[in-house]
Amino acid sequence: MSDGAGPQEPLQAYNNEEFMQGREARALRILSEYIEPQARFEQHQVHDTIVVMGSARTPSREQAEAEVAAAQKGQGDLKRAESRLEMSVYYEAARELAFRLTEWSKGLSDPERRFVICTGGGPGIMEAANRGASEARGLNIGLSIS
């Protein structure tokens, strides 16, 4: 459409930010969230993944211990901090599991059959899995799920 200011080059729909961010283009945005990671996987020759999802609220042991120490000094809810410390065992378990799986995968004889830890990219359990894979010096993926 013209605004009456004279001839203009037509704007391609995929270059129209207002359209692409609008309700009508939601399906295109969803599709791009599938296609773009797939293209990256191909670029990095990722064929097999081990997907780890979990609570984004689970703290690491270090974080939980710091929260308990702060609460003991009157800076926070001690009962909540102690509960989070108990939950941190799951963070550490996910971290260790990802480390072991990455070590195992790196030892496979067929380089085409490497398994890569893949998470939603969030904090908590997903952070733990990416961290464990990194500590094993392995490739890992955080998809930034929204």
DRENPA-126012 format. One record per atom (N, C-alpha, C): residue number from 1; residue in one letter; atom name; x, y, z. Coordinates in pm, whole numbers, plus 50000, padded with zeros to 5 digits. Atoms other than C-alpha are relative to their C-alpha. Layout:
N
+-----+-----+------+-------+-------+-------+
:   n : res : atom :     x :     y :     z :
+-----+-----+------+-------+-------+-------+
: NUM :   A :   CA :     X :     Y :     Z :
...
+-----+-----+------+-------+-------+-------+
# end
This chain:
146
+-----+-----+------+-------+-------+-------+
:   n : res : atom :     x :     y :     z :
+-----+-----+------+-------+-------+-------+
:   1 :   M :    N : 50083 : 49883 : 50000 :
:   1 :   M :   CA : 50000 : 50000 : 50000 :
:   1 :   M :    C : 50088 : 50123 : 50000 :
:   2 :   S :    N : 49926 : 49875 : 50006 :
:   2 :   S :   CA : 50109 : 50353 : 49942 :
:   2 :   S :    C : 49946 : 50097 : 50104 :
:   3 :   D :    N : 50044 : 49899 : 49904 :
:   3 :   D :   CA : 50101 : 50631 : 50197 :
:   3 :   D :    C : 49979 : 50134 : 49932 :
:   4 :   G :    N : 50021 : 49879 : 50077 :
:   4 :   G :   CA : 50066 : 50886 : 49920 :
:   4 :   G :    C : 50124 : 50083 : 49982 :
:   5 :   A :    N : 49877 : 49922 : 50008 :
:   5 :   A :   CA : 50427 : 51003 : 49944 :
:   5 :   A :    C : 50078 : 49970 : 49872 :
:   6 :   G :    N : 49931 : 50032 : 50124 :
:   6 :   G :   CA : 50516 : 50866 : 49602 :
:   6 :   G :    C : 50033 : 49853 : 49992 :
:   7 :   P :    N : 49971 : 50143 : 50019 :
:   7 :   P :   CA : 50638 : 50535 : 49463 :
:   7 :   P :    C : 50106 : 49951 : 50100 :
:   8 :   Q :    N : 49907 : 50062 : 49907 :
:   8 :   Q :   CA : 50815 : 50302 : 49705 :
:   8 :   Q :    C : 50025 : 49857 : 49957 :
:   9 :   E :    N : 49972 : 50141 : 50022 :
:   9 :   E :   CA : 50986 : 49968 : 49672 :
:   9 :   E :    C : 49912 : 49920 : 50094 :
:  10 :   P :    N : 50083 : 50081 : 49910 :
:  10 :   P :   CA : 50754 : 49701 : 49807 :
:  10 :   P :    C : 50088 : 49932 : 50105 :
:  11 :   L :    N : 49929 : 50064 : 49890 :
:  11 :   L :   CA : 50866 : 49566 : 50144 :
:  11 :   L :    C : 49964 : 49852 : 50002 :
:  12 :   Q :    N : 50025 : 50144 : 49992 :
:  12 :   Q :   CA : 50908 : 49190 : 50146 :
:  12 :   Q :    C : 49947 : 49967 : 50139 :
:  13 :   A :    N : 50063 : 50035 : 49872 :
:  13 :   A :   CA : 50699 : 49030 : 50420 :
:  13 :   A :    C : 50103 : 49959 : 50104 :
:  14 :   Y :    N : 49900 : 50047 : 49904 :
:  14 :   Y :   CA : 51003 : 48864 : 50580 :
:  14 :   Y :    C : 50092 : 50112 : 50049 :
:  15 :   N :    N : 49924 : 49883 : 49955 :
:  15 :   N :   CA : 51171 : 49207 : 50606 :
:  15 :   N :    C : 49913 : 50102 : 50073 :
:  16 :   N :    N : 50094 : 49910 : 49935 :
:  16 :   N :   CA : 50862 : 49370 : 50755 :
:  16 :   N :    C : 49994 : 49965 : 50149 :
:  17 :   E :    N : 49989 : 50028 : 49857 :
:  17 :   E :   CA : 50941 : 49381 : 51128 :
:  17 :   E :    C : 49863 : 50002 : 50068 :
:  18 :   E :    N : 50133 : 49991 : 49939 :
:  18 :   E :   CA : 50589 : 49488 : 51222 :
:  18 :   E :    C : 49918 : 49875 : 49972 :
:  19 :   F :    N : 50072 : 50122 : 50035 :
:  19 :   F :   CA : 50438 : 49194 : 51035 :
:  19 :   F :    C : 50060 : 49879 : 50071 :
:  20 :   M :    N : 49934 : 50118 : 49943 :
:  20 :   M :   CA : 50697 : 48942 : 51157 :
:  20 :   M :    C : 49979 : 49988 : 50151 :
:  21 :   Q :    N : 50022 : 50003 : 49856 :
:  21 :   Q :   CA : 50637 : 49039 : 51520 :
:  21 :   Q :    C : 49852 : 49995 : 50037 :
:  22 :   G :    N : 50144 : 49999 : 49976 :
:  22 :   G :   CA : 50258 : 49041 : 51482 :
:  22 :   G :    C : 49941 : 49860 : 50016 :
:  23 :   R :    N : 50073 : 50124 : 49978 :
:  23 :   R :   CA : 50000 : 48775 : 51559 :
:  23 :   R :    C : 49996 : 49913 : 49876 :
:  24 :   E :    N : 50014 : 50075 : 50124 :
:  24 :   E :   CA : 49967 : 48674 : 51194 :
:  24 :   E :    C : 50123 : 49917 : 49964 :
:  25 :   A :    N : 49876 : 50070 : 50036 :
:  25 :   A :   CA : 50331 : 48562 : 51166 :
:  25 :   A :    C : 50049 : 49905 : 50109 :
:  26 :   R :    N : 49958 : 50089 : 49891 :
:  26 :   R :   CA : 50338 : 48352 : 51483 :
:  26 :   R :    C : 50046 : 49864 : 49949 :
:  27 :   A :    N : 49962 : 50132 : 50055 :
:  27 :   A :   CA : 50350 : 48029 : 51280 :
:  27 :   A :    C : 50139 : 50006 : 49937 :
:  28 :   L :    N : 49867 : 49986 : 50060 :
:  28 :   L :   CA : 50655 : 48160 : 51092 :
:  28 :   L :    C : 50108 : 50006 : 50107 :
:  29 :   R :    N : 49902 : 49992 : 49891 :
:  29 :   R :   CA : 50833 : 48244 : 51417 :
:  29 :   R :    C : 50022 : 49863 : 50063 :
:  30 :   I :    N : 49988 : 50135 : 49944 :
:  30 :   I :   CA : 50759 : 47898 : 51556 :
:  30 :   I :    C : 50082 : 49911 : 49907 :
:  31 :   L :    N : 49927 : 50080 : 50097 :
:  31 :   L :   CA : 50884 : 47735 : 51236 :
:  31 :   L :    C : 50149 : 50037 : 49999 :
:  32 :   S :    N : 49859 : 49959 : 49999 :
:  32 :   S :   CA : 51204 : 47941 : 51248 :
:  32 :   S :    C : 50073 : 49947 : 50123 :
:  33 :   E :    N : 49940 : 50055 : 49879 :
:  33 :   E :   CA : 51266 : 47815 : 51604 :
:  33 :   E :    C : 50034 : 49852 : 49983 :
:  34 :   Y :    N : 49968 : 50139 : 50033 :
:  34 :   Y :   CA : 51274 : 47464 : 51456 :
:  34 :   Y :    C : 50112 : 49995 : 49895 :
:  35 :   I :    N : 49908 : 50007 : 50114 :
:  35 :   I :   CA : 51465 : 47532 : 51132 :
:  35 :   I :    C : 50139 : 50055 : 50034 :
:  36 :   E :    N : 49870 : 49938 : 49972 :
:  36 :   E :   CA : 51741 : 47761 : 51266 :
:  36 :   E :    C : 50090 : 49909 : 50084 :
:  37 :   P :    N : 49913 : 50093 : 49927 :
:  37 :   P :   CA : 51869 : 47517 : 51533 :
:  37 :   P :    C : 50039 : 49879 : 49916 :
:  38 :   Q :    N : 49969 : 50115 : 50086 :
:  38 :   Q :   CA : 51848 : 47233 : 51281 :
:  38 :   Q :    C : 50116 : 50035 : 49907 :
:  39 :   A :    N : 49891 : 49956 : 50087 :
:  39 :   A :   CA : 52073 : 47432 : 51046 :
:  39 :   A :    C : 50132 : 50008 : 50078 :
:  40 :   R :    N : 49879 : 49995 : 49918 :
:  40 :   R :   CA : 52321 : 47492 : 51330 :
:  40 :   R :    C : 50052 : 49861 : 50031 :
:  41 :   F :    N : 49959 : 50139 : 49974 :
:  41 :   F :   CA : 52322 : 47122 : 51417 :
:  41 :   F :    C : 50074 : 49944 : 49879 :
:  42 :   E :    N : 49934 : 50049 : 50122 :
:  42 :   E :   CA : 52408 : 47041 : 51055 :
:  42 :   E :    C : 50136 : 50065 : 49983 :
:  43 :   Q :    N : 49873 : 49927 : 50014 :
:  43 :   Q :   CA : 52679 : 47309 : 51049 :
:  43 :   Q :    C : 50107 : 49942 : 50092 :
:  44 :   H :    N : 49904 : 50055 : 49902 :
:  44 :   H :   CA : 52843 : 47156 : 51358 :
:  44 :   H :    C : 50002 : 49848 : 50001 :
:  45 :   Q :    N : 50005 : 50146 : 50017 :
:  45 :   Q :   CA : 52776 : 46798 : 51245 :
:  45 :   Q :    C : 49949 : 49929 : 50126 :
:  46 :   V :    N : 50065 : 50063 : 49886 :
:  46 :   V :   CA : 52554 : 46720 : 51543 :
:  46 :   V :    C : 49888 : 49912 : 49946 :
:  47 :   H :    N : 50100 : 50095 : 50050 :
:  47 :   H :   CA : 52356 : 46407 : 51463 :
:  47 :   H :    C : 49920 : 49937 : 50113 :
:  48 :   D :    N : 50064 : 50068 : 49888 :
:  48 :   D :   CA : 52271 : 46267 : 51806 :
:  48 :   D :    C : 50011 : 50087 : 50125 :
:  49 :   T :    N : 50000 : 49922 : 49877 :
:  49 :   T :   CA : 52171 : 46446 : 52124 :
:  49 :   T :    C : 49942 : 49920 : 50115 :
:  50 :   I :    N : 50063 : 50049 : 49878 :
:  50 :   I :   CA : 52088 : 46356 : 52480 :
:  50 :   I :    C : 49935 : 50124 : 50062 :
:  51 :   V :    N : 50073 : 49882 : 49954 :
:  51 :   V :   CA : 51818 : 46600 : 52588 :
:  51 :   V :    C : 49977 : 49992 : 50150 :
:  52 :   V :    N : 50018 : 49990 : 49856 :
:  52 :   V :   CA : 51813 : 46711 : 52950 :
:  52 :   V :    C : 49912 : 50122 : 50028 :
:  53 :   M :    N : 50089 : 49891 : 49958 :
:  53 :   M :   CA : 51524 : 46918 : 53083 :
:  53 :   M :    C : 49975 : 49983 : 50150 :
:  54 :   G :    N : 50028 : 50008 : 49857 :
:  54 :   G :   CA : 51446 : 47000 : 53442 :
:  54 :   G :    C : 49971 : 50137 : 50056 :
:  55 :   S :    N : 50037 : 49876 : 49934 :
:  55 :   S :   CA : 51360 : 47267 : 53692 :
:  55 :   S :    C : 50107 : 50107 : 49983 :
:  56 :   A :    N : 49909 : 49886 : 50009 :
:  56 :   A :   CA : 51513 : 47607 : 53634 :
:  56 :   A :    C : 50029 : 50058 : 50138 :
:  57 :   R :    N : 49986 : 49944 : 49865 :
:  57 :   R :   CA : 51488 : 47672 : 54009 :
:  57 :   R :    C : 50096 : 49922 : 50089 :
:  58 :   T :    N : 49911 : 50082 : 49918 :
:  58 :   T :   CA : 51728 : 47404 : 54132 :
:  58 :   T :    C : 50139 : 50064 : 50004 :
:  59 :   P :    N : 49870 : 49933 : 49991 :
:  59 :   P :   CA : 52046 : 47572 : 54263 :
:  59 :   P :    C : 50116 : 49902 : 50005 :
:  60 :   S :    N : 49878 : 50078 : 49979 :
:  60 :   S :   CA : 52401 : 47446 : 54256 :
:  60 :   S :    C : 50027 : 49993 : 50150 :
:  61 :   R :    N : 49965 : 50011 : 49858 :
:  61 :   R :   CA : 52547 : 47334 : 54588 :
:  61 :   R :    C : 50065 : 50130 : 50048 :
:  62 :   E :    N : 49932 : 49877 : 49960 :
:  62 :   E :   CA : 52770 : 47644 : 54595 :
:  62 :   E :    C : 49900 : 50113 : 50024 :
:  63 :   Q :    N : 50100 : 49895 : 49986 :
:  63 :   Q :   CA : 52475 : 47876 : 54541 :
:  63 :   Q :    C : 49913 : 49977 : 50124 :
:  64 :   A :    N : 50086 : 50032 : 49885 :
:  64 :   A :   CA : 52260 : 47696 : 54800 :
:  64 :   A :    C : 50074 : 50020 : 50132 :
:  65 :   E :    N : 49922 : 49980 : 49878 :
:  65 :   E :   CA : 52539 : 47698 : 55059 :
:  65 :   E :    C : 50017 : 50149 : 50031 :
:  66 :   A :    N : 49989 : 49855 : 49981 :
:  66 :   A :   CA : 52584 : 48072 : 55006 :
:  66 :   A :    C : 49868 : 50058 : 50052 :
:  67 :   E :    N : 50130 : 49954 : 49953 :
:  67 :   E :   CA : 52210 : 48123 : 55056 :
:  67 :   E :    C : 49979 : 49963 : 50147 :
:  68 :   V :    N : 50011 : 50041 : 49860 :
:  68 :   V :   CA : 52220 : 47925 : 55384 :
:  68 :   V :    C : 50087 : 50090 : 50087 :
:  69 :   A :    N : 49910 : 49914 : 49922 :
:  69 :   A :   CA : 52519 : 48126 : 55506 :
:  69 :   A :    C : 49942 : 50140 : 50017 :
:  70 :   A :    N : 50061 : 49867 : 49992 :
:  70 :   A :   CA : 52342 : 48453 : 55424 :
:  70 :   A :    C : 49879 : 49998 : 50093 :
:  71 :   A :    N : 50119 : 50010 : 49915 :
:  71 :   A :   CA : 52021 : 48336 : 55594 :
:  71 :   A :    C : 50038 : 49986 : 50147 :
:  72 :   Q :    N : 49953 : 50015 : 49861 :
:  72 :   Q :   CA : 52215 : 48237 : 55907 :
:  72 :   Q :    C : 50046 : 50133 : 50058 :
:  73 :   K :    N : 49961 : 49865 : 49956 :
:  73 :   K :   CA : 52335 : 48598 : 55921 :
:  73 :   K :    C : 49881 : 50095 : 49999 :
:  74 :   G :    N : 50121 : 49918 : 49998 :
:  74 :   G :   CA : 51976 : 48719 : 55905 :
:  74 :   G :    C : 49963 : 50060 : 49866 :
:  75 :   Q :    N : 50027 : 49946 : 50134 :
:  75 :   Q :   CA : 51975 : 48790 : 55531 :
:  75 :   Q :    C : 49922 : 49899 : 49917 :
:  76 :   G :    N : 50081 : 50093 : 50078 :
:  76 :   G :   CA : 51693 : 48568 : 55410 :
:  76 :   G :    C : 49933 : 49897 : 50088 :
:  77 :   D :    N : 50081 : 50102 : 49934 :
:  77 :   D :   CA : 51464 : 48282 : 55502 :
:  77 :   D :    C : 50084 : 49873 : 50014 :
:  78 :   L :    N : 49913 : 50114 : 49975 :
:  78 :   L :   CA : 51672 : 48006 : 55664 :
:  78 :   L :    C : 49934 : 49868 : 49960 :
:  79 :   K :    N : 50069 : 50124 : 50035 :
:  79 :   K :   CA : 51410 : 47733 : 55619 :
:  79 :   K :    C : 49999 : 49979 : 49849 :
:  80 :   R :    N : 50001 : 50008 : 50147 :
:  80 :   R :   CA : 51380 : 47810 : 55248 :
:  80 :   R :    C : 50141 : 49969 : 49948 :
:  81 :   A :    N : 49862 : 50022 : 50043 :
:  81 :   A :   CA : 51759 : 47823 : 55208 :
:  81 :   A :    C : 50043 : 49856 : 50026 :
:  82 :   E :    N : 49965 : 50139 : 49969 :
:  82 :   E :   CA : 51799 : 47486 : 55380 :
:  82 :   E :    C : 49928 : 49903 : 49906 :
:  83 :   S :    N : 50074 : 50083 : 50096 :
:  83 :   S :   CA : 51530 : 47338 : 55155 :
:  83 :   S :    C : 50068 : 50002 : 49863 :
:  84 :   R :    N : 49930 : 49989 : 50129 :
:  84 :   R :   CA : 51714 : 47469 : 54848 :
:  84 :   R :    C : 50133 : 49924 : 50004 :
:  85 :   L :    N : 49876 : 50077 : 49986 :
:  85 :   L :   CA : 52035 : 47314 : 54981 :
:  85 :   L :    C : 49971 : 49851 : 49981 :
:  86 :   E :    N : 50039 : 50140 : 50021 :
:  86 :   E :   CA : 51857 : 46978 : 54997 :
:  86 :   E :    C : 49974 : 49971 : 49852 :
:  87 :   M :    N : 50031 : 50018 : 50143 :
:  87 :   M :   CA : 51739 : 47026 : 54636 :
:  87 :   M :    C : 50125 : 50005 : 49912 :
:  88 :   S :    N : 49879 : 49985 : 50081 :
:  88 :   S :   CA : 52091 : 47107 : 54517 :
:  88 :   S :    C : 50062 : 49866 : 49963 :
:  89 :   V :    N : 49948 : 50133 : 50033 :
:  89 :   V :   CA : 52169 : 46734 : 54519 :
:  89 :   V :    C : 49960 : 49962 : 49856 :
:  90 :   Y :    N : 50045 : 50032 : 50135 :
:  90 :   Y :   CA : 51968 : 46711 : 54195 :
:  90 :   Y :    C : 50079 : 50076 : 49894 :
:  91 :   Y :    N : 49913 : 49923 : 50089 :
:  91 :   Y :   CA : 52174 : 46986 : 54032 :
:  91 :   Y :    C : 50131 : 49924 : 49982 :
:  92 :   E :    N : 49870 : 50069 : 50005 :
:  92 :   E :   CA : 52492 : 46800 : 54122 :
:  92 :   E :    C : 49988 : 49865 : 49929 :
:  93 :   A :    N : 50020 : 50128 : 50069 :
:  93 :   A :   CA : 52347 : 46469 : 53998 :
:  93 :   A :    C : 49990 : 50021 : 49849 :
:  94 :   A :    N : 50012 : 49971 : 50143 :
:  94 :   A :   CA : 52255 : 46623 : 53661 :
:  94 :   A :    C : 50136 : 50039 : 49942 :
:  95 :   R :    N : 49866 : 49959 : 50042 :
:  95 :   R :   CA : 52601 : 46778 : 53636 :
:  95 :   R :    C : 50090 : 49877 : 49981 :
:  96 :   E :    N : 49918 : 50121 : 50006 :
:  96 :   E :   CA : 52771 : 46444 : 53709 :
:  96 :   E :    C : 49955 : 49908 : 49886 :
:  97 :   L :    N : 50051 : 50085 : 50107 :
:  97 :   L :   CA : 52544 : 46252 : 53470 :
:  97 :   L :    C : 50044 : 50053 : 49864 :
:  98 :   A :    N : 49959 : 49941 : 50128 :
:  98 :   A :   CA : 52616 : 46494 : 53184 :
:  98 :   A :    C : 50150 : 49984 : 49978 :
:  99 :   F :    N : 49856 : 50020 : 50009 :
:  99 :   F :   CA : 52988 : 46472 : 53260 :
:  99 :   F :    C : 50030 : 49858 : 49954 :
: 100 :   R :    N : 49974 : 50141 : 50033 :
: 100 :   R :   CA : 52981 : 46091 : 53247 :
: 100 :   R :    C : 49952 : 49965 : 49859 :
: 101 :   L :    N : 50051 : 50029 : 50136 :
: 101 :   L :   CA : 52767 : 46076 : 52933 :
: 101 :   L :    C : 50091 : 50061 : 49894 :
: 102 :   T :    N : 49910 : 49934 : 50095 :
: 102 :   T :   CA : 52999 : 46322 : 52759 :
: 102 :   T :    C : 50131 : 49923 : 49989 :
: 103 :   E :    N : 49878 : 50081 : 50002 :
: 103 :   E :   CA : 53307 : 46123 : 52858 :
: 103 :   E :    C : 49978 : 49871 : 49921 :
: 104 :   W :    N : 50034 : 50123 : 50072 :
: 104 :   W :   CA : 53139 : 45805 : 52731 :
: 104 :   W :    C : 49990 : 50027 : 49850 :
: 105 :   S :    N : 50019 : 49968 : 50142 :
: 105 :   S :   CA : 53040 : 45969 : 52403 :
: 105 :   S :    C : 50132 : 50031 : 49931 :
: 106 :   K :    N : 49870 : 49967 : 50059 :
: 106 :   K :   CA : 53389 : 46106 : 52343 :
: 106 :   K :    C : 50084 : 49875 : 49976 :
: 107 :   G :    N : 49924 : 50124 : 50015 :
: 107 :   G :   CA : 53523 : 45751 : 52378 :
: 107 :   G :    C : 49947 : 49906 : 49893 :
: 108 :   L :    N : 50055 : 50087 : 50105 :
: 108 :   L :   CA : 53304 : 45605 : 52104 :
: 108 :   L :    C : 50093 : 49997 : 49880 :
: 109 :   S :    N : 49905 : 50015 : 50111 :
: 109 :   S :   CA : 53504 : 45471 : 51811 :
: 109 :   S :    C : 49953 : 50066 : 49871 :
: 110 :   D :    N : 50053 : 49940 : 50123 :
: 110 :   D :   CA : 53275 : 45609 : 51539 :
: 110 :   D :    C : 49978 : 50150 : 50023 :
: 111 :   P :    N : 50014 : 49856 : 49978 :
: 111 :   P :   CA : 53319 : 45989 : 51519 :
: 111 :   P :    C : 49864 : 50055 : 49954 :
: 112 :   E :    N : 50133 : 49957 : 50043 :
: 112 :   E :   CA : 52980 : 46014 : 51346 :
: 112 :   E :    C : 49894 : 49975 : 50106 :
: 113 :   R :    N : 50097 : 50037 : 49897 :
: 113 :   R :   CA : 52810 : 45876 : 51658 :
: 113 :   R :    C : 50036 : 50067 : 50133 :
: 114 :   R :    N : 49974 : 49927 : 49877 :
: 114 :   R :   CA : 52893 : 46144 : 51911 :
: 114 :   R :    C : 49867 : 50054 : 50053 :
: 115 :   F :    N : 50122 : 49951 : 49937 :
: 115 :   F :   CA : 52614 : 46223 : 52154 :
: 115 :   F :    C : 50032 : 50131 : 50071 :
: 116 :   V :    N : 49977 : 49866 : 49947 :
: 116 :   V :   CA : 52586 : 46588 : 52255 :
: 116 :   V :    C : 49889 : 50032 : 50100 :
: 117 :   I :    N : 50099 : 49957 : 49900 :
: 117 :   I :   CA : 52415 : 46712 : 52572 :
: 117 :   I :    C : 49928 : 50123 : 49945 :
: 118 :   C :    N : 50085 : 49893 : 50052 :
: 118 :   C :   CA : 52126 : 46937 : 52470 :
: 118 :   C :    C : 49895 : 50036 : 50104 :
: 119 :   T :    N : 50097 : 49955 : 49899 :
: 119 :   T :   CA : 51916 : 47147 : 52709 :
: 119 :   T :    C : 49919 : 50117 : 49945 :
: 120 :   G :    N : 50077 : 49881 : 50034 :
: 120 :   G :   CA : 51666 : 47428 : 52702 :
: 120 :   G :    C : 50078 : 50128 : 50027 :
: 121 :   G :    N : 49914 : 49884 : 49981 :
: 121 :   G :   CA : 51951 : 47660 : 52798 :
: 121 :   G :    C : 49970 : 50081 : 50125 :
: 122 :   G :    N : 50037 : 49925 : 49881 :
: 122 :   G :   CA : 51797 : 47766 : 53125 :
: 122 :   G :    C : 50094 : 49978 : 50116 :
: 123 :   P :    N : 49924 : 50025 : 49877 :
: 123 :   P :   CA : 51937 : 47783 : 53475 :
: 123 :   P :    C : 49959 : 49867 : 50062 :
: 124 :   G :    N : 50040 : 50120 : 49927 :
: 124 :   G :   CA : 51900 : 47503 : 53728 :
: 124 :   G :    C : 50054 : 49872 : 49940 :
: 125 :   I :    N : 49960 : 50132 : 50050 :
: 125 :   I :   CA : 51908 : 47143 : 53603 :
: 125 :   I :    C : 50062 : 50010 : 49861 :
: 126 :   M :    N : 49946 : 49987 : 50136 :
: 126 :   M :   CA : 51968 : 47253 : 53244 :
: 126 :   M :    C : 50141 : 50060 : 50004 :
: 127 :   E :    N : 49865 : 49943 : 49981 :
: 127 :   E :   CA : 52265 : 47469 : 53349 :
: 127 :   E :    C : 50096 : 49892 : 50048 :
: 128 :   A :    N : 49917 : 50107 : 49945 :
: 128 :   A :   CA : 52397 : 47172 : 53546 :
: 128 :   A :    C : 50046 : 49905 : 49891 :
: 129 :   A :    N : 49965 : 50093 : 50107 :
: 129 :   A :   CA : 52387 : 46946 : 53241 :
: 129 :   A :    C : 50100 : 50063 : 49904 :
: 130 :   N :    N : 49904 : 49933 : 50088 :
: 130 :   N :   CA : 52560 : 47201 : 53017 :
: 130 :   N :    C : 50135 : 50015 : 50069 :
: 131 :   R :    N : 49876 : 49984 : 49923 :
: 131 :   R :   CA : 52816 : 47262 : 53290 :
: 131 :   R :    C : 50078 : 49869 : 50007 :
: 132 :   G :    N : 49934 : 50130 : 49994 :
: 132 :   G :   CA : 52891 : 46891 : 53331 :
: 132 :   G :    C : 50064 : 49961 : 49868 :
: 133 :   A :    N : 49945 : 50031 : 50132 :
: 133 :   A :   CA : 52938 : 46845 : 52957 :
: 133 :   A :    C : 50122 : 50088 : 49971 :
: 134 :   S :    N : 49885 : 49910 : 50020 :
: 134 :   S :   CA : 53168 : 47149 : 52947 :
: 134 :   S :    C : 50120 : 49955 : 50082 :
: 135 :   E :    N : 49891 : 50047 : 49915 :
: 135 :   E :   CA : 53372 : 47015 : 53237 :
: 135 :   E :    C : 50066 : 49875 : 49943 :
: 136 :   A :    N : 49944 : 50117 : 50068 :
: 136 :   A :   CA : 53419 : 46696 : 53033 :
: 136 :   A :    C : 50060 : 50039 : 49865 :
: 137 :   R :    N : 49946 : 49944 : 50125 :
: 137 :   R :   CA : 53538 : 46920 : 52747 :
: 137 :   R :    C : 49926 : 49947 : 49877 :
: 138 :   G :    N : 50083 : 50045 : 50110 :
: 138 :   G :   CA : 53249 : 46817 : 52528 :
: 138 :   G :    C : 49914 : 50112 : 49945 :
: 139 :   L :    N : 50095 : 49909 : 50062 :
: 139 :   L :   CA : 53028 : 47003 : 52287 :
: 139 :   L :    C : 49868 : 49986 : 50074 :
: 140 :   N :    N : 50132 : 50005 : 49940 :
: 140 :   N :   CA : 52695 : 47095 : 52445 :
: 140 :   N :    C : 49916 : 50114 : 49946 :
: 141 :   I :    N : 50093 : 49908 : 50065 :
: 141 :   I :   CA : 52388 : 47284 : 52335 :
: 141 :   I :    C : 49899 : 50051 : 50103 :
: 142 :   G :    N : 50109 : 49937 : 49925 :
: 142 :   G :   CA : 52154 : 47528 : 52512 :
: 142 :   G :    C : 49911 : 50071 : 49901 :
: 143 :   L :    N : 50088 : 49950 : 50106 :
: 143 :   L :   CA : 51854 : 47604 : 52293 :
: 143 :   L :    C : 49930 : 50131 : 50032 :
: 144 :   S :    N : 50068 : 49875 : 49963 :
: 144 :   S :   CA : 51723 : 47909 : 52482 :
: 144 :   S :    C : 49851 : 49992 : 49971 :
: 145 :   I :    N : 50143 : 50022 : 50016 :
: 145 :   I :   CA : 51367 : 47781 : 52497 :
: 145 :   I :    C : 49925 : 50115 : 50066 :
: 146 :   S :    N : 50080 : 49891 : 49942 :
: 146 :   S :   CA : 51113 : 48058 : 52549 :
: 146 :   S :    C : 49853 : 49971 : 49985 :
+-----+-----+------+-------+-------+-------+
# end
